[in-house]
Structure formats: structure tokens, C-alpha cells
Amino acid sequence: MVFKRLLGSLGVGGATVDTVLDPGPALPGGALTGQVHLRGGGAHFEIESITLELVARVEAEHEEGESEGAVTFERFTVGGGFRLAEGEERSVPFSVTLPWETPVTELYGQALGVVLGVRTEMSVAGAKDKGDLDRLAVGPLPVQEAVLEALGQLGFGFRSADLEYGRIGGTGQQLPFYQEIEITPSPRYAHRVNEIEVTFLAGPAGMEVVLEADKRGGPFSSGHDELTRFTVGHHDSRDWNAEVEGWIERLVEHRASHGSHAAYGHGHDDHHGDHGHRHDGHRSGPAVGTAVAAGAAGLAVGVVGGMVAAEVVDEVGDFFEGEEEDEEG
């Protein structure tokens, strides 16, 4: 989805900018490539800079309830310092590196409902115009996919995915928000927890996997969620079903005992789990309609097979259209 906007309002003769991303999903920490296509208008003018912004639709909790808004989480200058002649067509190729914590928007080609975009800003004669907004697709890193696949094979189901503004205490989180993938418990744990939330915090050296279990409500409930964190390497090779089941068991044990702070041996490579709470006592509300379609061809019964199939709400278009209206208003 691409929105071309005329720059004639800036007195640049109706020049247009159109950013085209290369096909296929990008990966967290990987390259985002494409081209910015420029077409000159009725006059020569100087392109001072071309900037790409990474934008996410993020939910925020506050005293009045919840709200949603667009958060810019990275900016790249990919060109500029040249004259665009009258009627000239020019393409500016780019290759930029996504932040390691860039959220995952799809799994096995199926949308998770998380909305990311690339917005193009062109600076001409001291004025700036946010001229183009394109949907950004991001797939999972191998370890992220392995963990989600294991959860599916263990009988956990997909509920929703969203982005939450704030930070998770005690982690190496870099971005001002984090992604939550909410899953329903397998039959083995259904009587002990309502849902489990999975957050991946990737970095150059590896990834933190943060698991959070909602307490079952009750008149004497403390209202806090139980959180456990594990660290894995990007190239780890493990029995992921056994590994993830061990994580879930420790998480649920922490929940049941209200969890004392402790470090736990993590098998062959000495990773450990830490117990804590998310920043500001965060508790997830119901996410806006998101879903993963079941039945990815050629895959073993895994996270897609175990997830609940439902219709994906067309939030991407709504988000972009809202952004365009905000900018024009």
C-alpha cells in the first residue's frame, strides 16, 4: 500500500516521491532494502535530504484507559544533496539495518495484526514533507520461529499480538515499546493460567525471551503478573519442545509460589531464568482483532496448526489512512 503525495504545496512544482520496498519480509537486525523513486515537477529544485522513518502503531495504558498512536522508532537518511531537474526521474537505492527489536508482523506468511510502516520524508528548500507511507513486513528470526513452533506443538494457541508502550524492567530493552504475543494455555495448564504472553527482545549477541503468566482473578489476587526471562543464542540448537515446556513449567511454578527472586540453571549452556514484573505493573487488556490463519503448507503441526484460525482485521489500511488524514489536517 503506497500513498503518493504532491509536493506542490511546498512550491516545488508538483514533484512526487514513491518508496518501493524490495519484496519479502525483512528480519529483525537485518537489512531493509528498496528504492525511493523521485519525479521532478515544473521546475529545478534541490533535494536536501531523503529520510526513512520506521513507524509502529502502539498501545499505551494511562489513567483514563488505553489509547493507540503512531511511534517513530528509527530514522535513516538515505539520500540528498542533489538537484532534481524539471521532469527528471531518479531512483535512490537504499539498504538500512532494522533495529534488533523490530516487531514481527507475520509468521509463515500469515499476518499477526501488528502494524509497522516506512514513512518517507523529503526535505526541499528548508521545508519537509512526509510524502509516502508503506507497510513494512517483518518475519521472525530462526530462534523466534523455533520457540513459537514449539509452543504450537505443545498445544498452546494463538490469541493476539500487539505492541505495548513502556519498558520491561530488568531487561536490555532498547525500543520504547515491546511486542506481546498472547497465547492460550495448553490443556495441561488451562486450569492454572488464563494466558501466557511471550516477548522477544533480540540483540546482536542473542535474545531474551520474556514469558508472563496472568494470574487467575480472585478477590484476594495481588493483581500482578508473573514474569520469567530466559536467554538464548541466535544459533542455538536445542530440543525446543523440551526447552520451552521447561520454561512454561518454571513460569507456572513461579506464579503458584508468587516466585522468589532466583537464578536457575538452564541446561547445557548455563542460561538462566529471572523472575520479576513488567514495568508499571502492566496487565494486558484484550487486543484489537488479530489472528493467524491455520494450515501453512509443508509445515509440521506446529504454531500455525495449534493457533486459532480467524479473520485478520484490515487494520493496516485503517492505520495508514488515519496517518494520512492526520498529516493533511
C-alpha positions in Angstrom: 0.0 0.0 0.0 1.6 3.2 -1.2 0.4 6.8 -0.8 1.9 9.3 -3.3 1.6 13.0 -2.2 2.2 16.0 -4.3 4.8 18.4 -3.0 3.4 21.3 -5.0 2.2 22.9 -1.7 5.9 23.4 -0.9 6.4 25.3 -4.1 8.5 22.6 -5.7 6.5 22.3 -8.9 4.5 19.2 -8.2 7.4 16.7 -7.7 6.4 13.3 -6.3 8.2 10.7 -4.1 7.3 7.0 -4.1 9.2 4.5 -1.9 9.2 0.9 -3.0 10.5 -1.8 -0.6 12.0 -4.9 -2.0 9.7 -8.0 -1.9 9.5 -10.3 1.0 9.6 -9.8 4.8 12.7 -8.3 6.4 14.2 -9.7 9.6 14.9 -8.0 12.9 18.5 -6.9 12.9 18.6 -7.5 9.1 18.7 -5.3 6.0 15.7 -3.4 4.7 16.2 -2.6 1.0 14.4 -0.8 -1.7 14.4 2.4 -3.8 13.0 5.9 -3.5 11.6 7.0 -6.8 11.5 10.7 -7.5 9.9 12.6 -10.3 10.6 16.2 -10.9 7.9 18.8 -11.4 7.7 22.0 -13.3 11.0 23.5 -12.0 14.5 22.6 -10.9 15.0 22.3 -7.2 17.4 21.0 -4.6 16.7 17.8 -2.6 18.4 18.5 0.7 17.7 15.1 2.3 15.6 11.9 2.0 14.8 10.3 5.3 13.0 7.0 6.1 11.2 6.7 9.4 10.1 3.4 10.9 6.7 3.8 12.4 4.7 1.4 14.6 1.1 1.5 15.9 1.5 1.2 19.7 -1.0 0.8 22.5 -0.4 2.9 25.7 -2.1 2.5 29.1 -2.9 5.5 31.2 -5.2 6.5 34.0 -8.1 7.1 31.6 -7.7 3.7 29.9 -5.9 2.7 26.7 -5.1 4.6 23.6 -3.3 3.9 20.3 -0.8 6.1 18.4 2.0 6.0 16.0 5.5 5.9 17.4 8.6 6.5 15.2 11.3 4.2 16.4 14.1 4.7 13.9 15.2 7.2 11.3 17.6 6.8 8.4 18.9 9.4 5.9 19.3 7.6 2.6 20.0 10.4 0.2 20.0 14.1 -0.6 22.4 16.8 -1.6 21.4 16.8 -5.3 19.4 18.8 -7.8 16.3 17.2 -9.3 15.8 18.7 -12.7 12.4 19.7 -14.2 10.6 16.4 -15.1 13.6 14.3 -14.2 13.0 10.8 -12.9 15.6 9.5 -10.4 15.8 6.4 -8.2 17.7 6.4 -4.9 18.5 2.8 -3.8 18.9 2.2 -0.1 19.9 -0.5 2.4 19.4 0.1 6.1 19.6 -2.1 9.1 16.5 -2.7 11.1 16.7 -2.5 14.9 17.1 -5.9 16.5 13.9 -5.4 18.5 11.8 -4.6 15.4 8.4 -6.4 16.0 7.5 -9.4 14.0 4.4 -8.8 11.8 3.9 -12.2 10.2 4.5 -15.9 10.8 4.6 -18.4 8.0 3.3 -15.7 5.7 0.2 -15.0 7.9 -0.3 -11.6 9.4 -0.2 -11.3 13.2 -2.1 -8.0 13.2 0.9 -5.8 14.2 1.2 -2.7 12.1 4.5 -1.3 11.0 5.2 1.2 8.3 8.1 3.0 6.5 7.4 6.7 6.0 9.4 8.8 3.6 10.3 12.4 4.3 11.8 14.7 1.7 13.4 18.0 2.6 13.3 20.6 -0.1 14.3 24.3 0.3 14.1 24.0 4.1 10.6 22.5 4.1 9.8 18.9 4.9 7.1 16.7 3.6 6.2 13.2 4.8 5.3 12.1 1.4 4.9 8.3 1.4 3.9 5.6 3.8 4.4 1.9 3.1 3.6 -1.2 5.0 6.6 -3.0 6.5 6.6 -6.8 6.7 8.9 -8.4 9.2 9.3 -12.1 9.7 10.7 -14.0 12.7 14.3 -14.8 13.4 15.1 -18.5 13.5 15.0 -18.8 17.3 11.8 -16.8 17.5 10.2 -19.2 15.0 11.5 -22.2 16.8 10.0 -21.0 20.2 6.6 -20.3 18.6 6.7 -23.6 16.7 7.4 -25.4 19.9 4.5 -23.7 21.7 2.2 -24.8 18.9 3.4 -28.4 19.1 2.9 -28.3 22.9 -0.8 -27.4 22.4 -0.8 -23.7 23.0 -3.0 -21.5 20.9 -2.6 -18.0 19.4 -4.8 -15.3 20.8 -3.4 -11.9 19.6 -0.3 -9.8 19.2 0.2 -6.2 19.9 2.7 -3.5 20.8 2.8 -2.0 24.2 4.3 1.3 25.1 6.7 1.1 28.1 9.7 -1.0 29.2 10.1 -4.3 30.9 12.3 -3.9 34.0 15.5 -5.9 34.3 15.9 -6.5 30.6 18.2 -5.0 27.9 15.2 -3.5 26.1 16.2 -0.7 23.7 13.0 0.5 22.0 10.3 2.5 23.9 7.8 -0.3 23.3 7.7 -4.1 23.2 5.7 -6.8 21.4 3.4 -9.1 23.2 2.3 -12.4 21.6 -0.6 -13.6 23.7 -1.2 -17.4 23.7 -3.9 -19.5 25.3 -2.6 -22.3 27.6 -2.4 -25.9 26.5 -4.9 -28.3 28.2 -2.1 -29.2 30.7 -2.0 -25.6 32.1 -5.5 -24.4 31.4 -6.6 -24.8 35.0 -3.6 -22.8 36.2 -3.3 -19.8 34.0 -5.6 -17.7 31.7 -3.0 -16.8 29.1 0.7 -16.5 28.6 2.4 -13.6 26.9 5.6 -14.0 25.0 8.0 -11.1 24.3 11.2 -11.4 22.3 14.0 -8.9 23.0 16.6 -9.6 20.4 20.1 -8.1 20.3 23.4 -8.7 18.4 24.6 -11.4 21.0 21.3 -13.3 21.4 17.8 -12.9 22.6 15.9 -12.6 25.8 12.6 -14.5 25.8 10.2 -13.0 28.4 7.3 -15.1 29.5 4.4 -13.7 31.5 1.5 -15.6 33.0 -1.6 -13.8 34.1 -2.9 -14.8 37.5 -6.4 -16.1 37.6 -8.5 -13.4 39.1 -10.0 -13.5 42.6 -10.9 -11.3 45.5 -7.5 -11.9 47.1 -5.4 -11.7 44.0 -2.5 -9.3 44.1 -3.1 -8.2 40.6 0.5 -8.7 39.5 1.5 -10.8 36.6 4.3 -13.4 37.0 7.3 -12.9 34.7 10.2 -15.2 33.8 13.1 -14.4 31.5 15.4 -16.7 29.5 18.3 -16.0 27.3 19.1 -17.9 24.1 21.7 -17.6 21.3 20.7 -16.9 17.7 22.2 -20.1 16.5 21.3 -22.4 19.4 20.3 -25.9 18.5 18.1 -27.5 21.2 15.2 -29.8 21.7 12.9 -26.8 21.6 9.8 -28.6 22.7 11.5 -29.8 25.9 13.2 -26.5 26.4 10.0 -24.4 26.0 8.0 -26.8 28.1 10.6 -26.4 30.9 10.3 -22.6 30.6 6.5 -22.8 30.9 6.7 -25.1 33.9 9.1 -22.8 35.7 6.9 -19.8 34.9 3.8 -21.5 36.3 5.7 -22.6 39.4 6.7 -19.0 39.9 3.1 -18.0 39.6 1.9 -20.6 42.0 4.5 -19.7 44.6 4.5 -15.9 44.0 8.1 -16.5 42.9 11.1 -15.6 44.9 13.9 -13.9 43.0 16.2 -16.7 42.0 18.5 -17.9 39.2 18.0 -21.3 37.7 20.5 -23.4 35.8 19.5 -23.7 32.1 20.8 -27.0 31.0 23.9 -27.4 28.9 24.8 -23.7 28.4 24.2 -22.1 31.7 21.4 -19.7 30.6 19.2 -18.7 33.5 15.6 -17.5 34.1 14.8 -14.5 36.2 11.6 -13.7 37.9 10.2 -10.2 38.1 7.4 -7.9 37.0 6.8 -5.8 33.9 7.3 -2.1 34.3 4.5 -0.1 35.9 2.6 -3.3 36.9 1.4 -3.7 33.3 -1.5 -6.0 32.6 -2.7 -6.7 29.1 -6.2 -5.8 28.0 -7.9 -7.5 25.1 -6.0 -6.8 21.9 -7.7 -5.5 18.8 -8.8 -8.2 16.4 -5.7 -10.1 15.3 -5.3 -13.6 14.2 -3.2 -16.1 12.3 -4.7 -18.3 9.7 -4.1 -22.0 10.2 -2.7 -24.5 7.8 0.6 -23.4 6.4 1.5 -25.8 3.6 4.5 -28.1 4.2 4.8 -27.4 7.9 4.5 -30.0 10.7 1.6 -29.4 13.0 3.1 -26.5 14.9 2.3 -23.0 15.9 0.1 -22.3 13.0 -1.7 -25.7 13.3 -2.1 -25.0 17.0 -3.3 -21.4 16.7 -6.9 -20.4 16.4 -7.9 -19.6 12.9 -9.9 -16.4 12.4 -10.3 -13.5 10.1 -7.5 -10.9 10.1 -8.9 -7.4 10.6 -7.8 -4.9 7.9 -6.1 -2.7 10.4 -3.1 -1.8 8.2 -5.2 0.2 5.7 -7.1 1.9 8.5 -3.9 2.8 10.3 -2.2 4.3 7.2 -5.4 6.2 6.1 -5.6 7.7 9.6 -2.0 8.7 9.4 -2.6 10.4 6.0 -5.6 12.3 7.4 -3.6 13.4 10.4 -0.8 14.8 8.2 -3.2 16.6 5.9 -5.3 18.1 8.7 
